[in-house]
Amino acid sequence: MLNEENRAIRVELMQVMYQFDLYQSEKIAFIPNFEHDQAEVMFHELVEMLTKIDQTIETNLYNYSLYRLSYLDRAIIRIATYELLARDIPVNIVIDEAIELTKIYSNLDDQKQHKFNNKVIDQIAKAIKG
């Protein structure tokens, strides 16, 4: 599953989830556009499961709040949690892909963000998969 098309779908989904969250915070209607049909399917499934996804994330964020995360990191962690809950993808691939997205799009010069996201997603994976 680690191919270019799947990465492109995750990137598109990350961008749409970022926009969705931003629009929600401003109480503006959001009508997404998609290049990949699979990203659209995943977006609708993710939004349908958003309450469960957010509860799962909150439960595994120790001394931290979901809404303290940046919009981008929240999108990445939500996608990883969705994949862990609803898709048949090996845990190591979900984590690796989320960390790669973090390194490419979210890491600051200090390289701490991908370590934080890795720890959170790993904890979520352990809670979900046992």
Summary of the structure (lengths in Angstrom):
residues: 130
radius of gyration: 13.7
end to end distance: 22.6
largest distance: 38.4
contacts: 373
relative contact order: 0.14
helix: 74%
strand: 0%
